Amino acid sequence: MEKRGSSKGWLQKLMDVLPGVKSNKGPSPYIWILLLLGFAIMIASKLFTPSSGDQANLPAMSVTKPDESKTVFKSSGTSSAKKFRDYEDTYATQLKDILEQISGVQKVRVMVTLDTTEIKEIQKNERRQNQTTKETDKNGGERTINDYKTDEEVVTIKSGDEEKPIVITTEKPKVRGVIVAAEGAENLRVKEMIIDAVTKVFDIGSDKVSVIPKKFEGE
């Protein structure tokens, strides 16, 4: 009884169709097999490798690391401290210029200390929700529960690559204390005028102002 299929293996069939395999004059059959396998691998690599044009059309992926998240309204401690000192220096310079215009006052030195930094009022959108719930207990008693909820969202405006809050008003830093050293302050009348000027300029009490006579040059 004849068996189904061919009794020859695939290697023998391949050797039968290749020219010169059966004869001893041709190249070794294994060389032919290696050449065919190499040719097949080259074709497969070209089929499954995308062209440079296809790679250029692929959408760019942007990856944001968790550590790169930004807080929009937070300023660094260094910049805040510098701003604080800048305000103190500005207040001292302006006050010095004013006091030197007072009769009998000369060679003024001023030191100003601040109590707070500038305060900014930021524009916000406010949403309020009110939920009323009525409950009845097993004895027939009723009670009403009112739940109030308020959500605030800061209104921002795009400035370059950043979003900045819209500032409605800016309140200047409050002054903690002032020291004034000046020639002429040994005169009580002059000293009173200096204290009066300082308290009115900064809207502070006289207990926060110290006025001392400045020694004359050569003393």
C-alpha positions in Angstrom: 0.0 0.0 0.0 1.4 3.4 -1.1 2.1 6.0 1.7 0.6 9.4 1.5 2.9 12.3 0.8 6.5 12.2 -0.2 9.1 10.2 1.6 11.7 12.8 0.9 12.5 15.4 3.5 12.5 19.1 2.8 16.3 19.1 2.7 16.4 16.4 0.1 13.8 18.1 -2.0 15.8 21.4 -1.9 18.9 19.5 -3.0 17.0 18.0 -5.9 15.9 21.3 -7.3 19.3 23.1 -6.9 21.5 22.8 -9.9 24.8 21.0 -9.4 23.8 19.6 -6.0 23.7 16.0 -7.1 27.0 16.1 -8.9 30.2 16.2 -7.0 31.4 19.1 -9.3 29.0 21.7 -7.9 29.3 23.5 -4.6 28.3 21.8 -1.4 24.6 21.7 -0.8 25.0 23.3 2.6 26.5 26.4 1.0 23.4 26.7 -1.1 21.2 26.4 2.0 23.2 29.1 3.8 22.9 31.5 0.8 19.2 31.0 0.6 18.7 31.6 4.4 20.8 34.8 4.2 18.7 36.0 1.3 15.5 35.3 3.1 16.7 37.2 6.2 17.6 40.2 4.1 14.1 40.3 2.5 12.4 39.9 5.9 14.4 42.8 7.4 13.4 45.1 4.6 9.7 44.2 5.0 9.5 44.8 8.8 11.9 47.8 9.1 10.1 51.2 8.6 11.6 53.7 6.3 13.1 57.0 7.4 10.1 58.8 5.9 7.8 56.7 8.0 9.8 57.4 11.2 9.6 61.1 10.5 5.8 61.0 10.3 5.5 59.3 13.7 4.0 61.7 16.4 6.4 63.1 18.9 5.9 61.9 22.4 6.4 64.3 25.3 7.1 62.8 28.7 6.7 64.8 31.9 8.5 63.6 35.0 6.6 63.9 38.3 9.5 66.0 39.7 9.1 68.6 36.9 5.7 69.7 38.0 5.6 73.4 38.7 3.9 75.5 41.3 2.7 78.6 39.4 2.5 81.1 42.3 5.3 79.9 44.5 8.5 82.1 44.5 11.8 80.9 45.8 13.1 81.9 49.2 16.1 83.7 47.7 14.0 86.0 45.5 11.6 86.7 48.4 14.4 87.7 50.7 16.0 89.9 48.1 12.6 91.6 47.5 12.3 92.1 51.3 15.7 93.9 51.5 15.0 95.9 48.4 11.9 97.3 50.0 13.8 98.2 53.2 16.5 99.9 51.3 13.9 101.9 49.2 12.0 103.0 52.3 15.2 104.1 54.0 16.4 106.1 51.0 13.1 107.8 50.5 12.9 108.7 54.2 16.4 110.0 54.3 15.7 112.4 51.4 12.6 113.7 53.2 14.3 114.2 56.6 17.3 116.1 55.2 14.8 118.7 54.0 13.8 119.6 57.6 15.5 122.7 59.0 18.3 121.9 61.4 18.7 118.2 60.2 21.9 117.1 58.5 23.8 114.0 57.6 20.9 111.6 58.1 21.3 107.8 58.4 18.1 105.7 58.4 17.4 102.0 59.0 14.0 100.6 58.3 12.8 97.1 59.3 9.6 95.6 57.8 7.0 93.4 59.4 5.6 91.8 56.3 6.2 91.4 52.6 3.9 92.9 50.1 0.4 91.5 50.1 -1.3 90.8 46.7 -5.0 90.3 46.3 -5.5 87.8 43.5 -8.6 87.6 41.4 -10.6 84.4 42.0 -13.7 82.8 40.6 -15.9 81.7 43.5 -18.5 79.0 43.2 -21.0 78.3 46.1 -23.1 75.3 46.6 -25.9 74.8 49.1 -27.4 71.4 49.7 -30.3 70.9 52.1 -31.1 67.4 53.5 -34.1 66.5 55.6 -34.0 63.5 57.8 -36.8 61.7 59.7 -36.0 59.5 62.7 -38.0 56.4 63.8 -40.0 58.5 66.2 -41.2 60.8 63.5 -38.9 63.7 64.4 -37.4 65.7 61.5 -34.2 67.6 61.2 -32.8 69.7 58.4 -29.1 69.6 57.5 -27.7 72.5 55.4 -24.4 71.8 53.7 -22.5 74.8 52.3 -19.6 74.4 50.0 -17.4 77.1 48.4 -14.8 76.5 45.7 -12.3 79.1 44.7 -10.3 79.1 41.5 -7.5 81.5 40.8 -7.8 83.4 37.5 -4.6 83.3 35.5 -3.3 84.9 32.3 -0.7 83.4 30.0 2.6 85.3 29.9 5.1 83.7 27.6 5.5 80.1 28.7 4.0 80.7 32.1 0.6 81.4 33.6 0.5 84.2 36.1 -2.4 85.2 38.4 -4.3 88.4 37.8 -3.4 90.8 40.6 -6.2 93.2 41.7 -4.3 95.2 44.3 -0.9 95.2 45.9 -0.4 96.3 49.5 3.0 97.6 50.4 4.9 95.9 53.3 4.1 97.2 56.7 6.9 98.8 58.7 8.0 97.3 62.0 10.4 100.0 63.2 12.6 102.9 62.2 15.9 104.2 63.5 17.1 107.7 62.5 20.5 109.0 63.3 21.0 112.7 62.4 23.0 115.8 63.3 20.6 118.2 64.9 18.5 115.5 66.6 19.9 116.6 70.0 17.5 119.5 69.7 14.2 118.4 71.1 12.1 120.5 68.6 14.0 118.9 65.7 13.7 115.5 67.2 9.9 116.0 67.5 9.7 117.0 63.8 11.6 113.9 62.8 9.4 111.6 64.8 6.3 113.3 63.4 7.5 113.0 59.8 8.3 109.3 60.2 5.0 108.3 61.9 3.0 110.0 59.2 5.0 108.6 56.3 4.7 105.0 57.4 1.5 105.3 59.5 3.0 103.8 62.6 3.1 104.8 66.2 5.8 106.9 67.8 6.8 104.0 69.9 8.2 102.3 66.8 10.5 105.3 66.0 13.9 105.8 67.5 15.7 109.1 66.8 19.2 109.5 68.1 21.7 112.4 67.7 24.6 111.7 65.3 28.0 112.6 66.5 29.8 115.4 64.7 32.8 114.6 62.6 36.0 114.7 64.7 34.3 113.7 67.9 
